[in-house]
Amino acid sequence: MSPQADTDLSSNDRRRDRRIDAPMTVVIGNTPYAIGDWSLGGARIVDYVGTLTPGDVAQLRVLVPTAGPGALFRTEGRVQRVDPDSGSLGLEFEELDTVAFATLNRYFRERLFRGHA
């Protein structure tokens, strides 16, 4: 795995959207990972162990624990950065479909409403 420093991206590229630390899970391949924080634009995966490097596109399954039954959607994520020291992987969501966007947006708003943002 070849690491890429956060400084390779401008702060505008890294943080276009407000981030939230509400729990979610992402599955890459057959491995589930916790999401440390996320926004409608992307996510930071914690305790990542794998071969993805900046620029790679990964197939993702994202489990969103919304009120009531949870929701699962599929999308792609482009790796923006890998930090081997912290074990984190930063992904930008690639073209969320309408259902995925609505699911994330609803969960984001639920968390804000409950004061968990």
DSSP file (Angstrom, degrees, kcal/mol; ACC not computed):
  #  RESIDUE AA STRUCTURE BP1 BP2  ACC     N-H-->O    O-->H-N    N-H-->O    O-->H-N    TCO  KAPPA ALPHA  PHI   PSI    X-CA   Y-CA   Z-CA
    1    1 A M              0   0    0      0, 0.0    52,-0.1     0, 0.0    51,-0.1   0.000 360.0 360.0 360.0 130.3    0.0    0.0    0.0
    2    2 A S        -     0   0    0     49,-0.2    80,-0.1    52,-0.0     2,-0.0  -0.900 360.0-139.5-104.5 116.5    1.4    3.4   -0.9
    3    3 A P        -     0   0    0      0, 0.0     2,-0.4     0, 0.0    80,-0.1  -0.327  10.7-158.5 -72.9 153.2    0.4    6.1    1.5
    4    4 A Q  B     -A   82   0A   0     78,-1.1    78,-0.6    -2,-0.0     2,-0.0  -0.999  21.4-121.3-130.8 129.8   -0.6    9.6    0.3
    5    5 A A    >   -     0   0    0     -2,-0.4     3,-1.8     1,-0.1     4,-0.2  -0.325  16.9-121.9 -70.9 150.1   -0.5   12.5    2.7
    6    6 A D  G >  S+     0   0    0      1,-0.3     3,-1.8     2,-0.2    -1,-0.1   0.770 107.8  73.2 -57.9 -27.1   -3.6   14.6    3.4
    7    7 A T  G 3  S+     0   0    0      1,-0.3    -1,-0.3     4,-0.0     4,-0.1   0.611  76.8  77.6 -68.9  -9.9   -1.6   17.6    2.2
    8    8 A D  G <  S+     0   0    0     -3,-1.8     2,-0.4     2,-0.1    -1,-0.3   0.666  92.9  59.0 -71.0 -15.0   -1.9   16.4   -1.4
    9    9 A L  S <  S-     0   0    0     -3,-1.8     2,-0.0    -4,-0.2    71,-0.0  -0.917  89.3-119.1-115.9 140.0   -5.5   17.7   -1.4
   10   10 A S     >  -     0   0    0     -2,-0.4     4,-2.0     1,-0.1     3,-0.3  -0.371  30.5-112.2 -69.3 157.6   -6.6   21.2   -0.7
   11   11 A S  H  > S+     0   0    0      1,-0.2     4,-1.8     2,-0.2    -1,-0.1   0.814 118.7  57.7 -62.9 -28.6   -8.9   21.8    2.3
   12   12 A N  H  4 S+     0   0    0      2,-0.2    -1,-0.2     1,-0.2    -3,-0.0   0.899 107.7  46.3 -67.0 -39.5  -11.7   22.6   -0.1
   13   13 A D  H  4 S+     0   0    0     -3,-0.3     3,-0.5     1,-0.2    -2,-0.2   0.870 115.1  47.7 -68.0 -35.9  -11.4   19.2   -1.9
   14   14 A R  H  < S+     0   0    0     -4,-2.0    -2,-0.2     1,-0.2    -1,-0.2   0.798 122.5  28.4 -77.7 -28.3  -11.2   17.4    1.4
   15   15 A R     <  +     0   0    0     -4,-1.8    -1,-0.2    -5,-0.2    -2,-0.1  -0.401  64.0 134.4-137.1  59.7  -14.2   19.1    3.2
   16   16 A R  S    S+     0   0    0     -3,-0.5     2,-0.3     2,-0.1    -1,-0.1   0.845  74.4  46.0 -71.6 -33.6  -16.9   20.2    0.7
   17   17 A D  S    S-     0   0    0     -3,-0.2     2,-0.1     1,-0.0    -1,-0.0  -0.801  95.6 -98.4-114.9 151.1  -19.6   18.8    2.9
   18   18 A R        -     0   0    0     -2,-0.3    22,-0.4     1,-0.1     2,-0.3  -0.447  43.0-138.5 -64.6 136.0  -20.4   18.9    6.6
   19   19 A R        -     0   0    0     -2,-0.1     2,-0.3    20,-0.1    20,-0.2  -0.680  18.0-169.7-101.4 154.1  -19.2   15.7    8.3
   20   20 A I  B     -B   38   0A   0     18,-2.7    18,-2.6    -2,-0.3    97,-0.1  -0.975  22.7-142.8-139.9 149.8  -20.9   13.7   11.0
   21   21 A D        +     0   0    0     -2,-0.3     3,-0.1    95,-0.3    96,-0.1   0.110  48.8 141.4-104.0  23.6  -19.8   10.8   13.2
   22   22 A A        -     0   0    0     16,-0.2    -2,-0.1     1,-0.1    13,-0.1  -0.415  61.6 -97.5 -63.0 138.0  -23.0    8.9   13.2
   23   23 A P        +     0   0    0      0, 0.0     2,-0.3     0, 0.0    -1,-0.1  -0.293  55.5 151.9 -66.7 138.6  -22.3    5.1   13.0
   24   24 A M        -     0   0    0     11,-0.5    11,-2.1    40,-0.1     2,-0.4  -0.953  31.4-135.1-151.8 165.2  -22.4    3.3    9.7
   25   25 A T  E     -DC  34  63A   0     38,-1.7    38,-3.1    -2,-0.3     2,-0.4  -0.976  12.1-164.7-126.3 140.8  -20.7    0.2    8.2
   26   26 A V  E     -DC  33  62A   0      7,-2.6     7,-2.9    -2,-0.4     2,-0.5  -0.975   8.7-150.0-123.0 140.7  -19.2   -0.2    4.8
   27   27 A V  E     -DC  32  61A   0     34,-2.9    34,-1.5    -2,-0.4     2,-0.5  -0.951  10.8-174.0-111.4 123.6  -18.3   -3.5    3.2
   28   28 A I  E >  S-DC  31  60A   0      3,-2.4     3,-2.1    -2,-0.5     2,-0.6  -0.977  72.4 -33.0-115.6 119.6  -15.4   -3.5    0.7
   29   29 A G  T 3  S-     0   0    0     30,-0.6    -2,-0.0    -2,-0.5    32,-0.0  -0.628 126.8 -35.6  67.6-118.4  -15.1   -6.9   -0.9
   30   30 A N  T 3  S+     0   0    0     -2,-0.6    -1,-0.3     2,-0.1    -3,-0.0   0.201 117.8 101.8-115.6  13.1  -16.2   -9.2    1.9
   31   31 A T  E <   -D   28   0A   0     -3,-2.1    -3,-2.4     2,-0.0     2,-0.3  -0.875  60.7-146.3-107.1 121.2  -14.7   -7.2    4.7
   32   32 A P  E     -D   27   0A   0      0, 0.0     2,-0.3     0, 0.0    -5,-0.2  -0.629  18.8-173.8 -82.2 142.0  -16.9   -4.9    6.9
   33   33 A Y  E     -D   26   0A   0     -7,-2.9    -7,-2.6    -2,-0.3     2,-0.2  -0.976  24.5-118.2-132.6 147.3  -15.4   -1.7    8.2
   34   34 A A  E     -D   25   0A   0     12,-0.4    12,-2.3    -2,-0.3     2,-0.6  -0.600  25.5-131.2 -78.6 145.4  -16.7    0.9   10.6
   35   35 A I  E     - E   0  45A   0    -11,-2.1   -11,-0.5    -2,-0.2    10,-0.3  -0.892  14.0-163.9 -98.8 122.9  -17.1    4.4    9.2
   36   36 A G  E    S-     0   0A   0      8,-2.9     2,-0.3    -2,-0.6    -1,-0.2   0.931  70.9 -17.9 -73.4 -47.7  -15.4    7.0   11.5
   37   37 A D  E     + E   0  44A   0      7,-0.9     7,-2.9   -16,-0.0    -1,-0.3  -0.974  69.0 179.8-154.2 161.7  -17.2   10.0   10.0
   38   38 A W  E     -BE  20  43A   0    -18,-2.6   -18,-2.7    -2,-0.3     2,-0.3  -0.963  12.4-165.8-156.9 167.1  -19.0   10.8    6.8
   39   39 A S        -     0   0    0      3,-2.8     3,-0.5    -2,-0.3   -20,-0.1  -0.836  51.6 -86.6-143.8-178.4  -20.8   13.3    4.7
   40   40 A L  S    S+     0   0    0    -22,-0.4    56,-0.2    -2,-0.3     3,-0.1   0.617 128.2  51.3 -69.9  -9.7  -23.0   13.2    1.7
   41   41 A G  S    S-     0   0    0      1,-0.2    52,-2.2   -23,-0.2     2,-0.3   0.660 122.4 -41.7-100.4 -19.2  -19.8   13.4   -0.3
   42   42 A G  E     - F   0  92A   0     -3,-0.5    -3,-2.8    50,-0.3     2,-0.3  -0.983  51.1-111.7 176.3-170.2  -17.7   10.6    1.2
   43   43 A A  E     -EF  38  91A   0     48,-2.0    48,-3.1    -2,-0.3     2,-0.6  -0.984  12.2-131.3-150.8 155.9  -16.5    8.7    4.3
   44   44 A R  E     -EF  37  90A   0     -7,-2.9    -8,-2.9    -2,-0.3    -7,-0.9  -0.964  26.3-153.4-110.3 117.6  -13.5    8.0    6.5
   45   45 A I  E     -EF  35  89A   0     44,-3.1    44,-1.9    -2,-0.6     3,-0.4  -0.731   9.3-146.3 -90.9 137.0  -13.1    4.3    7.1
   46   46 A V  S    S+     0   0    0    -12,-2.3   -12,-0.4    -2,-0.4    42,-0.2  -0.735  72.9  15.3-104.1 154.6  -11.3    3.3   10.4
   47   47 A D  S    S+     0   0    0     39,-0.5     2,-0.3    -2,-0.3    -1,-0.2   0.858  81.8 180.0  55.0  40.8   -9.1    0.3   10.9
   48   48 A Y        +     0   0    0     39,-3.6     2,-0.4    -3,-0.4    -1,-0.2  -0.557  13.2 178.3 -75.6 132.6   -8.7   -0.3    7.2
   49   49 A V        +     0   0    0     -2,-0.3     2,-0.3     0, 0.0    39,-0.0  -0.952  37.3  86.3-132.4 112.2   -6.5   -3.2    6.1
   50   50 A G  S    S-     0   0    0     -2,-0.4    -2,-0.0     2,-0.1     0, 0.0  -0.972  79.4 -86.5 179.0-168.7   -6.3   -3.7    2.4
   51   51 A T        +     0   0    0     -2,-0.3   -49,-0.2   -50,-0.1     2,-0.1   0.356  69.7 126.7-109.0   3.6   -4.6   -2.9   -0.8
   52   52 A L        -     0   0    0    -51,-0.1    -2,-0.1     4,-0.0     3,-0.0  -0.367  35.8-173.0 -66.8 142.5   -6.5    0.2   -2.0
   53   53 A T    >   -     0   0    0    -52,-0.1     3,-2.4    -2,-0.1    26,-0.3  -0.880  40.0 -65.9-130.0 162.6   -4.4    3.2   -2.9
   54   54 A P  T 3  S+     0   0    0      0, 0.0    26,-0.2     0, 0.0     3,-0.1  -0.215 122.6  26.3 -52.6 132.7   -5.3    6.8   -3.7
   55   55 A G  T 3  S+     0   0    0     24,-2.9    25,-0.1     1,-0.4    -3,-0.0   0.060  90.8 125.1  99.5 -22.8   -7.2    7.0   -7.1
   56   56 A D    <   -     0   0    0     -3,-2.4    23,-3.0    22,-0.1     2,-0.5  -0.346  53.9-140.0 -66.3 149.9   -8.5    3.4   -6.8
   57   57 A V  E     - G   0  78A   0     21,-0.2     2,-0.4    -3,-0.1    21,-0.2  -0.967  19.7-165.1-113.1 127.5  -12.3    3.0   -7.2
   58   58 A A  E     - G   0  77A   0     19,-2.8    19,-2.3    -2,-0.5     2,-0.5  -0.867  22.6-121.9-114.4 144.9  -13.9    0.4   -4.8
   59   59 A Q  E     - G   0  76A   0     -2,-0.4   -30,-0.6    17,-0.2     2,-0.4  -0.733  39.5-164.0 -79.8 128.8  -17.3   -1.2   -4.9
   60   60 A L  E     -CG  28  75A   0     15,-3.3    15,-2.0    -2,-0.5     2,-0.5  -0.905  25.0-163.6-121.5 144.1  -19.1   -0.4   -1.6
   61   61 A R  E     -CG  27  74A   0    -34,-1.5   -34,-2.9    -2,-0.4     2,-0.5  -0.997  21.7-162.1-118.1 122.5  -22.1   -1.8    0.2
   62   62 A V  E     -CG  26  73A   0     11,-3.1    11,-2.0    -2,-0.5     2,-0.6  -0.918   8.4-156.2-114.0 124.8  -23.1    0.7    2.9
   63   63 A L  E     -CG  25  72A   0    -38,-3.1   -38,-1.7    -2,-0.5     9,-0.2  -0.887   9.7-168.0-100.5 119.6  -25.4   -0.2    5.8
   64   64 A V  E     - G   0  71A   0      7,-3.5     7,-2.9    -2,-0.6     2,-2.1  -0.934  14.9-147.0-110.6 114.7  -27.2    2.8    7.2
   65   65 A P        +     0   0    0      0, 0.0     5,-0.1     0, 0.0     3,-0.1  -0.424  33.9 170.5 -82.1  68.1  -28.9    2.2   10.6
   66   66 A T        -     0   0    0     -2,-2.1    41,-0.1     3,-0.2    38,-0.0  -0.226  48.8 -73.2 -71.2 166.1  -31.9    4.5   10.1
   67   67 A A  S    S+     0   0    0      3,-0.0    -1,-0.2    40,-0.0    43,-0.0  -0.366 113.1   9.1 -57.9 138.1  -34.8    4.6   12.5
   68   68 A G  S    S+     0   0    0     -3,-0.1     2,-0.1    -2,-0.0     0, 0.0  -0.594 132.3   2.8  82.8-152.6  -36.8    1.4   11.9
   69   69 A P  S    S-     0   0    0      0, 0.0    -3,-0.2     0, 0.0     0, 0.0  -0.403  86.7-112.2 -67.3 143.2  -35.2   -1.2    9.6
   70   70 A G        -     0   0    0     -5,-0.1     2,-0.4    -2,-0.1    -7,-0.0  -0.177  27.7-127.7 -67.4 167.6  -31.7   -0.3    8.4
   71   71 A A  E     -G   64   0A   0     -7,-2.9    -7,-3.5    32,-0.0     2,-0.4  -0.928  15.7-161.5-121.3 145.2  -31.0    0.5    4.8
   72   72 A L  E     +G   63   0A   0     -2,-0.4     2,-0.3    -9,-0.2    -9,-0.2  -0.990  14.6 170.3-125.6 132.5  -28.4   -1.0    2.5
   73   73 A F  E     -G   62   0A   0    -11,-2.0   -11,-3.1    -2,-0.4     2,-0.4  -0.967  23.9-133.8-138.3 160.4  -27.2    0.6   -0.7
   74   74 A R  E     +G   61   0A   0     -2,-0.3     2,-0.3   -13,-0.2   -13,-0.2  -0.885  36.1 140.8-111.7 142.9  -24.4    0.0   -3.2
   75   75 A T  E     -G   60   0A   0    -15,-2.0   -15,-3.3    -2,-0.4     2,-0.3  -0.922  44.3-101.5-158.6-178.0  -22.2    2.6   -4.7
   76   76 A E  E     -GH  59  94A   0     18,-0.7    18,-3.0    -2,-0.3     2,-0.4  -0.883  26.0-159.4-113.9 151.2  -18.6    3.2   -5.7
   77   77 A G  E     -GH  58  93A   0    -19,-2.3   -19,-2.8    -2,-0.3     2,-0.5  -0.997  10.0-143.5-131.9 133.1  -16.0    5.2   -3.8
   78   78 A R  E     -GH  57  92A   0     14,-2.9    14,-2.5    -2,-0.4     2,-0.4  -0.830  27.4-120.9 -94.3 126.7  -12.8    6.7   -5.1
   79   79 A V  E     + H   0  91A   0    -23,-3.0   -24,-2.9    -2,-0.5    12,-0.2  -0.515  33.5 174.7 -69.3 123.6   -9.9    6.5   -2.6
   80   80 A Q  E     -     0   0A   0     10,-3.4     2,-0.3     1,-0.4    11,-0.2   0.765  63.9  -6.1 -97.6 -35.6   -8.7   10.1   -1.8
   81   81 A R  E     - H   0  90A   0      9,-1.3     9,-2.8   -28,-0.1     2,-0.4  -0.992  50.7-153.3-160.2 154.5   -6.1    9.2    0.9
   82   82 A V  E     -AH   4  89A   0    -78,-0.6   -78,-1.1    -2,-0.3     7,-0.2  -1.000   6.6-167.3-131.2 130.2   -4.7    6.4    3.0
   83   83 A D  E  >> - H   0  88A   0      5,-2.9     4,-2.0    -2,-0.4     5,-1.3  -0.872   4.4-176.9-119.6  97.0   -3.1    6.9    6.4
   84   84 A P  T  45S+     0   0    0      0, 0.0    -1,-0.1     0, 0.0     5,-0.0   0.771  81.0  61.4 -66.2 -24.3   -1.3    3.8    7.4
   85   85 A D  T  45S+     0   0    0      1,-0.2    -2,-0.0     3,-0.1     0, 0.0   0.921 119.0  25.3 -67.5 -43.2   -0.4    5.3   10.8
   86   86 A S  T  45S-     0   0    0     -3,-0.3   -39,-0.5     2,-0.1    -1,-0.2   0.600 104.3-124.6 -95.1 -12.7   -4.0    5.8   11.9
   87   87 A G  T  <5 +     0   0    0     -4,-2.0   -39,-3.6     1,-0.3     2,-0.3   0.746  62.3 141.3  76.0  23.1   -5.4    2.9    9.7
   88   88 A S  E   < - H   0  83A   0     -5,-1.3    -5,-2.9   -41,-0.2     2,-0.4  -0.714  36.9-162.4-104.3 154.5   -7.9    5.3    8.0
   89   89 A L  E     -FH  45  82A   0    -44,-1.9   -44,-3.1    -2,-0.3     2,-0.5  -0.997  10.3-148.2-132.6 124.5   -9.0    5.4    4.4
   90   90 A G  E     -FH  44  81A   0     -9,-2.8   -10,-3.4    -2,-0.4    -9,-1.3  -0.848  19.2-175.0 -99.0 125.5  -10.7    8.4    2.9
   91   91 A L  E     -FH  43  79A   0    -48,-3.1   -48,-2.0    -2,-0.5     2,-0.5  -0.918  18.8-149.8-119.7 143.4  -13.3    7.8    0.2
   92   92 A E  E     -FH  42  78A   0    -14,-2.5   -14,-2.9    -2,-0.4   -50,-0.3  -0.960  30.0-120.5-106.5 127.0  -15.3   10.1   -2.0
   93   93 A F  E     - H   0  77A   0    -52,-2.2     2,-0.7    -2,-0.5   -16,-0.2  -0.436  22.2-138.0 -65.5 138.1  -18.7    8.7   -3.1
   94   94 A E  E     - H   0  76A   0    -18,-3.0   -18,-0.7     1,-0.2    -1,-0.1  -0.893  67.1 -34.6-100.5 114.0  -19.0    8.4   -6.9
   95   95 A E        -     0   0    0     -2,-0.7    -1,-0.2     1,-0.1     2,-0.1   0.886  69.9-146.9  43.0  71.7  -22.4    9.4   -8.2
   96   96 A L        -     0   0    0     -3,-0.2    -1,-0.1   -56,-0.2   -21,-0.1  -0.437  17.6-124.5 -61.5 135.4  -24.8    8.3   -5.4
   97   97 A D     >  -     0   0    0     -2,-0.1     4,-2.7     1,-0.1     5,-0.2  -0.260  30.9 -94.6 -75.5 174.6  -28.1    7.3   -7.0
   98   98 A T  H  > S+     0   0    0      1,-0.2     4,-2.5     2,-0.2     5,-0.2   0.885 124.1  47.8 -59.3 -43.3  -31.4    8.9   -5.8
   99   99 A V  H  > S+     0   0    0      2,-0.2     4,-2.4     1,-0.2    -1,-0.2   0.925 113.3  47.3 -66.4 -44.8  -32.2    6.2   -3.2
  100  100 A A  H  > S+     0   0    0      2,-0.2     4,-2.5     1,-0.2     5,-0.2   0.925 113.8  47.6 -63.0 -44.8  -28.7    6.2   -1.7
  101  101 A F  H  X S+     0   0    0     -4,-2.7     4,-2.7     1,-0.2    -2,-0.2   0.927 113.2  48.0 -62.1 -45.2  -28.6   10.0   -1.5
  102  102 A A  H  X S+     0   0    0     -4,-2.5     4,-2.5    -5,-0.2    -1,-0.2   0.887 111.4  51.3 -63.5 -39.0  -32.1   10.2    0.1
  103  103 A T  H  X S+     0   0    0     -4,-2.4     4,-2.2     2,-0.2    -2,-0.2   0.942 113.8  42.8 -63.9 -48.6  -31.1    7.4    2.6
  104  104 A L  H  X S+     0   0    0     -4,-2.5     4,-2.8     1,-0.2    -2,-0.2   0.913 114.6  50.9 -63.7 -42.5  -27.9    9.2    3.7
  105  105 A N  H  X S+     0   0    0     -4,-2.7     4,-2.5    -5,-0.2    -2,-0.2   0.906 110.3  49.1 -62.8 -42.4  -29.7   12.6    3.8
  106  106 A R  H  X S+     0   0    0     -4,-2.5     4,-2.5     2,-0.2    -1,-0.2   0.925 113.4  46.5 -63.0 -45.1  -32.5   11.2    5.9
  107  107 A Y  H  X S+     0   0    0     -4,-2.2     4,-2.4     2,-0.2    -2,-0.2   0.910 111.6  51.9 -64.1 -42.9  -30.0    9.6    8.4
  108  108 A F  H  X S+     0   0    0     -4,-2.8     4,-2.2     1,-0.2    -2,-0.2   0.933 112.3  45.5 -57.6 -47.9  -28.0   12.8    8.5
  109  109 A R  H  X S+     0   0    0     -4,-2.5     4,-2.7     2,-0.2    -2,-0.2   0.876 109.9  54.6 -66.6 -38.5  -31.1   14.9    9.3
  110  110 A E  H  X S+     0   0    0     -4,-2.5     4,-2.0     2,-0.2    -1,-0.2   0.933 110.3  47.0 -57.5 -46.5  -32.2   12.3   11.9
  111  111 A R  H  <>S+     0   0    0     -4,-2.4     5,-3.1     1,-0.2     6,-0.5   0.894 113.1  47.8 -65.9 -40.6  -28.9   12.6   13.7
  112  112 A L  H ><5S+     0   0    0     -4,-2.2     3,-1.2     3,-0.2    -1,-0.2   0.924 110.6  52.0 -64.2 -43.8  -28.9   16.4   13.6
  113  113 A F  H 3<5S+     0   0    0     -4,-2.7    -2,-0.2     1,-0.3    -1,-0.2   0.871 111.8  46.3 -60.8 -38.4  -32.5   16.5   14.9
  114  114 A R  T 3<5S-     0   0    0     -4,-2.0    -1,-0.3    -5,-0.2    -2,-0.2   0.454 116.6-114.7 -85.2  -0.3  -31.6   14.3   17.8
  115  115 A G  T < 5S+     0   0    0     -3,-1.2    -3,-0.2    -4,-0.4    -2,-0.1   0.772  81.1 122.0  75.9  26.1  -28.5   16.3   18.5
  116  116 A H      <       0   0    0     -5,-3.1   -95,-0.3    -6,-0.2    -4,-0.2   0.232 360.0 360.0-103.2  13.5  -26.0   13.5   17.7
  117  117 A A              0   0    0     -6,-0.5   -96,-0.2    -5,-0.2    -1,-0.2   0.500 360.0 360.0 -78.0 360.0  -24.1   15.4   15.0
